[in-house]
Amino acid sequence: MSMRIAVVSDVHDNVAAFEAVVADLGQVGADLVVHGGDLVGTGSRPPDVIDRIRALGWPGVYGNADEMLWRPERLAEVLAAPQFERMRDMLLTQVIPASLDAIGRDRLAWLRALPIRWSSGDVTVVHAGPDDAWRSPAANASDEELARVYGGLGTRVVVYGHIHVSFVRRLPSLTIANSGSVSMSYDGDPRAAYAVIDDGQVTIRRVEYDVEKEIARLKATPYPEADWMAEIFRQARYVPMPDRQRV
């Protein structure tokens, strides 16, 4: 008998969206929930989501927003181009130190112990690439690219996150899906997204949550560029960082 598996990825500290998804999971009746990483970063309450997932006992993988906490040099490498200077500096000098202070050593150790991939039966879950939490195919990638990146994992279904855009692509011997993101969707739909795998078939579920409530929580914290993040939440797409006059 096959298991019904839900994949929940890219929560990014968004408690309002996460709790809405947890409530929706109660209706789905999943036998197992797997998290796809990026539990932290760009949200209002870094410890809360980690604590809830640990209490729920969900297995899962780490994402790039998690890895940057213990491997900031990888962030600096990926965002080395001049156009990323402000974002890179904000993450390195403000977001990472604040997140580390908020979650503490025990939660950080738990994040670091997560694997880069999770497999059971015919299903594999990764955050981005099979061996890289920072790079993955785009939603409009060709079938050939998707098969090249994920075909060697040896399972009939592969689900990843990272790009914040959900899709399901069925190839001759492989189904590749992006679960979308619980927080900060980039596909124009502000609702939380996650994937459900049932007998090899993948569907995407969307869940309403109080976006303005999460924005208010975020703005009540010292999070840098909170107004910029609020626009991403509202527009459900990536919005470039606003220009700031250098002093």
N, C-alpha and C positions, 0 to 999 in steps of 0.2 A: 504494500500500500504506500503510495507516494505521500510525501509531506507537503503541506502548504507553507511556504517560506516567505516571509516579508523581509525586504531590504530597506533600511532606513538610513539615509546618508546626509551628510552636510547639515548638521543641526546648528553648528556655529553659535552655541550658547543661547539660542532662541527658545526660551522656556515656554512662551505662549504657543508657538508653533509645535513644539515637541509634545506638550500635553494634549493638544488637539489631535495629533497623530496617534498618541497612545490611546486616546479614547476611541478613535476610529478603528484601531487594531482590534478592539474588543468586539466590533461588529464583523470583522473579516474572519476571525477564528483561525488565525495562523497557528500552526504547530510550533513554529520557531521564528524568532525575529533576529536578524543579523544586522549590525550597524556597519555602515560603510566609511566610517572615519570622518574627520573634520568635525569633531565634537566641540571644539573650542574656537575662539576667534570671532570678532565682529558681533558679539552679542552682549547682553547686559549682565548676565550672571554666570561667569565661567564655571564655578564649582557645581552648580545645580544639576546640569545635564549629566555630567560625569557620575555624580552620586546616584541619580535615578537609573542610569543604565547599569551601573554596578549592582544596584539593588534588584533590578529586574533580571540580572544574570544573562544579558544578551552577549553572545560572542560577536567578534567583529575584527576590524582592521584599523590601522592608523591612517590618517590622511596628512596632506602637506601642512595644513594649519596646526595639526598636532605636532608633526615632526619639527617644525620650525622652532618649537619651544626648547628642544634639546639639540637641535642642529641648525642654528641660525646661519651658519656659513653656507648651507644649501640654499636658503632663502636669498642670501646676497648673490649667489651664483646665478640663480634663475632670474632674478630681477636686476641683473647687472647693467642692462641697457640704460642710456641716459634718460629716456622718457619715463622710467620707473623710479627715478631718484627720490622723489617726494614720498611715494608709497613705501619704498624700501626703507627710507630713514624713519618714517612713522612706525613701521612694524618693528624695526630693530631697536629703536630708542624708546618707544612708548608702549606699543601693544604687547610685545613679548615680555618685557619686565613686569608690566601690570598683570598679565595673565599668570606668569609664574608666581607672583606674590599672592594672587587670589586662590590658585588651586593648591599650592603647597607641595611638599615633597612626595607625600603618599600618592596623591592623584597623578602627579607627573610620572612616578615610577610605574603606576598602572598603565598609563598611556604608552610609555616606552616598551612595556612588555607585550603590547599588541603586535600581531604579525602583520606583514604587508599583504598577505592574501589569506582567504579562508575558503576551504573546499569541503563539501560533503556530498557524497553520491555524484550526481550529474550537475552540480551547481558550484560555481566559483564566484566569490565576491572579492573585488579589489577596489581601492579608492580611485586610482587613475590607471596607470599601466601595471602590468604584472609584477614589475620589479622597481617601479618608480612612482612615488606618491605625488609627483609634481607634474607629470606630462601624460596626456592621453589623447586619443582621437577626438575631434570635434563631432558635433551631432550630425553634420553633413558629410562626414567621412565616407569614402567609397566602401563598398562591400569588401574589396580587396584589401584595403588598409585595415579594416576591422578584423578580417580573418588573419592577416599577417600578425597583428598585435596580440590577439587573444586566442587564435586557433591552436597554439601549442600548449594550452593549459589542460587539455584532455577531458574537458567536461562539455556536455551538450548545451549548457546555459552559463553565460558569463554576465554578471551585472557589475557596473561600475558607477561612480558618482563624479565628483570633481567639477564638471563643467556647468552644473546647475541648469541643465536642459534635458528633460526626459525624452526617451524614444525607445522603441522596440524594433530591432532589425532581425528578420528571420532569414538566415542563410541555409543552403542545402543541408548541412549537418551541424549547424550551430546557431543558437539564438543569442544575440548580444543586445543587452539593454542598458540604458542609463536610467537609474532610479529617480533622477531629478534631485532636488534639494528640499529639505524640510524648511530651511531658511534662505531668504534672498534668491528666489527664482530669477533666472535670466531669460525666461521664455515669454514674458509679457503677462503671465498669470501669477498673481501674488500668493495664491494658495500654496500650502505645503504639498510636497509630492513624495511618494514612495512607491516601491514596486512590490508586487505579489507574484510569486511563482507557484503555479498549481499544475502538477502533472506535466511539467515542461513548458507550459504556456505562461507568458509574462504579461501582466497588465499593470498599468500605472493608475494609482489612486491619487486624487486631489482632495485636500481637506481645507476648509475655511478656518481661519483663525483671526484673532484681533490684531491686525497689523499695527494699528495706531497705539495699542497698549504696549506692544514691544518697543515701538519707537519712543514712547514716553519713558519707558524703563531705561532705554539706552541713553537718552538725553539727560537723564538724572544721574548718570555716571560720568566719570572724568574721561570717557572714551574720546580720543581725538577724532576730529572730522565727523562728529555725530550727525550733523546736518547732511553731509554727503551720503552717509550710510542710510539715512532716512529716505533720501530720494531713491536709492536702489531698492529699498523695501517697497516703497509706494509704486514705483514704475515697473518693478519686476523685470528689470534689465540692468546690465552693467552701465553705470554712468561714470564718465571720466571724473577724476578729482578736479574740483574747481581750481582755477588759477589763483595763486596767492602772490601778492606783490612782495618781493624780497626786500628785507630791510638792509 
